[in-house]
Amino acid sequence: MKILVAVKRVVDYNVRVRVKADNSGVETQNVKMSMNPFDENAVEAAITLKESGIASEIIAVSIGTAKSQETIRTALAMGADRGIHIEAGEDTEPLAVAKILRALAEKEQPGLVLTGKQAIDDDSNQTAQMLAALLGWAQATFVSDLTIEGESITATREVDGGLEKIALNTPAVVSVDLRLNTPRYASLPNIMKAKKKPMDTMTAEDLGVDTAPRLTTLEVIDPPQRAAGVKVASVAELVEKLKDEAEIL
């Protein structure tokens, strides 16, 4: 079975995000970038499936500027077999991403498409669901445990009430949660090998997809700072504070 894994280049999760001076967006210049953490889990899941003999080939796909190739190389160093870079803007919307992935899925004919459940830059949590709808494939989202036997998939997903176990057949779209696994680190020999692995580059137009934005960001601002806490000497004083200031009693 061939597996298509979508990976996104985002601001590293250890970096404190700063809003641009003109409030037009988030500052990304001279900021450390890395693979979206949820996508790392998706890559690890694909590699594990290949090591167990279930997957035959892993294709890492990233949509964005030329710098997105760095993210693909990371996936290749982890264990993916080849990469596909789709040239597009940094702010490509989830629907456009889903349409691009649909075109690639129709071209590559994978048995499984893996994505992270969301990207930490916009937290949209939409691409996998849209992709499944566009393809007409089965889907499992927020997956924290994944088992595949032949064409049957058993997935445990996290829902508000706890855990839900579902069964579906391939081809399918699966978005994964952080609890699914612990992504491996790319070793130096594998990083060097990744430089020789094939990577195709194409544009969204080559796939017949219009990436023109449907949404316009009017303004991005920092959240208001929270007021400092106040220490009280007794429960009685706390109750009075709640009565006078919070007005919840």
N, C-alpha and C positions, 0 to 999 in steps of 0.2 A: 504494500500500500504506500502510495506517495502522500507526503504530508506537506502542506503549505503553512508556513508560520509567518504571521505579520509582526514586525518589530518597528518601534517608533523611537526616534531620537527626541529626548526631552531634557529639560534642565535637571541635573543630578539631584536626587532626593536629599542629599546632604547640604545643598546650597540654599541659603535663605533667599527666597524670591523677592525681587525689588520691582516696583512699578516704575515705568519710564517717567521722566520729568514732565512730559506733555500729556500724561495719563492716557496714552493711546494703546498701551499694552504692557506686557511684562518684559523687563530688560533681559536680553539674551546675549548681548555683546560682551566678550571677554568673560563669559560664564561657563563653568564646567558643564558639559553635556554628557549624557550617557543613555544606555538603553532603558526604556520604561521598565520598572521593576516587575510588573505583572507579565510583560512580554518575555522577560528572562525565565520565568516559570514555564511559559508556553514552549520556549526553546528547549528547556530541560526535559519537559514532558515528551517532546518529539524525539529527543536523543534517547531517552529511556526506552521508548517504543521501538526504536531502531535497534538498540542493543539487545532487546528481547526477541528480535526477529520478526516483529509485527510490521514495522515500516521498512520500506526499501530505499527511500530517498527523502531527504528533508530539504525543502526550498525556503530560504529566508527572504522575505519581501519587505522593503521599506519604501515609503512614499514621502518625498520631500526634496530638499535641495541636495546638491552634490555631497554635502557633509554627511548626509544620511548613509553614504557608503561605509562610513566608519562603523555605524551601528550594525550593518550587514556583516562587515568583517569580524565584529565581535561574535555574532551568531555563528559564523563559519569557524572561528577559532574554538568555540564551544563544542562544535560537532556537526553543524549543518553542512550539506554537501555542495550546494551552490546558492547563489544569490540573484535577486532581481531588484534593480533600483528603478523606481518610477519617478522621473523628474516632475516635481510639482512645487507649489508654494509651501511655505512653512505652516500656513494656517488653512490647509485643506480640510474642509468640513467632513464630519463622519459619513454623511450620505455619499459624498464623492469618493471617499476612501472605500466604502462598501461597494460602490459601482466598479471601481478599479479592481478590487479583489474578486468580484464576480467575473469580470472579463478574464482575469488570470486563471481563475478556477475553471472556467470553460475551456481555456486554452491548454492548461496543464493536466486537467482531469485528476485532481487529487482525491483520495478517499476521505481525507480529513483536513479541515482548516482549523488551526489553533491560533487563538489570540489571547492577549491579556484581557481581563474583564473590563478594564478601563485604563486610560492614560492619566498619569498624575498631573499633567499640565492643564487639562481642561475638565477632567473627571466626567466626560460625557456619558460613557457607558452605553454607547449606541451602535457601534460599528458591527459587532458580532450579530446582534439581533437583526439589523438591517440587511446584512449579508445573507443570513439564513432565509429571510423573507424574499430577497431578490432571486436567490437560487432555487427556492422551494425545497430546501434541505431541512432535515431534522436539526435541532439545536439543543445545547445544554449550556447554561450560563452559570457563572460563579462556582465553577467546579473545584472541589477540594479533594476529590479522589476519582481516579479514572482507570477503568479496566476494559480492555478490548479483547474479544475472542472471535476471530473470523470477521464477520460483518456486524457483529453485535457489540454495542457499547453500553457499559453500565457506569453511570456517573452519579456521584454524590455531590449535591449542590447546597450551598448555604442560603437559607431563606429566613425571613423574620422569625418564624416559629421554631427554628432549629435547623435540622438537616433533612433533605429530601433526596431519595434515591430514585433515579429514573433509568429507563432502558430505551435505547434508540438504535437505529441501524445506520450504517454508512451508506452514502456519503453524508457527512454531518459537519456542523460548525460548533466548536466548543471554545468557550472563553473560560480562562482559568483564574483561580484565586491564589493568593500568596501561600496558603496552607497546603497546596498540592504537593510541593516539594521544596528542596533547597537547591537553587541553581549552582552548578559547578563553576569554578574559576577556570579561565582559559590559561593553559600552561604556555610557557615561552615557545616550546617546539610547535605546539598547535597554532600559536599566533603566527609563526613563520610559515607554516603550511597553509594557513588561511589566505596568505597573500597570493598563492598560486591557484587557489580554487576559482572556478569560473563565476563571473558576475555579469549578467546582461543589464544593459541600460536602455530604457525606452521612456517615452513620454505618455501622459494620460491621453493625448490626442491620438497616439498610435493605437490605443485600445478603444478609441471612439467614446471617451468619457469627457464630459464637460465639467471642469473643476471650478467654474466661476462661483464665487460665494453667494449664498442666498441670505446670509445674515450679515449685519453690520455692527461692529462693536462701537458703541457711542463713547464709552468712557470706562477706564479701569482705575479704581481707587483703592487705597489701603483701607482695611477695616478700622473703625474707630478704636482708639486705645481704651482698654478697660481701666476703670478707676481703681486705685490702690485699695486693698482691703483694710479693715479697721479691727483692731483687737478690742475685745470687751472683757471685763473682769468677772462677769457673772451671767447666768442664764437670764436673770431678770433684766439686766441691761441689754442683752441681745434681743429680748422680746420688745423692749421699748424702741430699740433701733428699727426693728422690723415694722413696728406700728408707725413710727414717724417718717421713715425714709422709703421703705419698700412698699408700704401700704398693702400688705398682703394678708393682714390679720384684721 
